[in-house]
């Protein structure tokens, strides 16, 4: 999406900025924005942009220095290329941050989750847990059984989040989400020293 000045801005980053009530400029929250929804390295190449790891690190340091909790959202998974040489797993290692795996509950989620968790641990990332995200209002059979199977293999999730429906950026929605996450999320494992 473009702002009032025609500058490209990430809609998801703007939404995260609103719901976290972060006062920083959107460019500090999301240092790179691309027109096409592709792996960052591919999108950057198609637009003739070089992604600089140090720029991302500086933005992370700025955001985390001003907040008690900082969440970093990847784009597609740990092994998605951020640059031709670096993945999101490499970024997590460089920043020294713990990892939470978000599982889109659908057919294939079990394999995806187990592979991601095993790979993260294999390369030495500190995995604090996983969150199951319901992708539809009514769960199909795969989504309905994923919670139990993943709990058997990985232990209990940090949260099982319901499908949220259409999201509108209002104060009432912010309160609804705070109440929902406060009720659903086991936060203690996330409270690790920086």
Protein Blocks (a to p, Z undefined) as FASTA:
>chain_A
ZZfkopacdfklmmmmmmnopabdfklmmmbccfbdcdfklmmmmnopacdfklmmmmmm
mmmmmpfbdcdddehiaklcfbfkbcfklmmmmnopacdddddddehklmmmmmmmmmmm
mnopacfbdcdddfbfbdcfklmmmmmmmmmmnopafbdcddebjadddfklmmmmmmmm
mmmpcfklmmccZZ
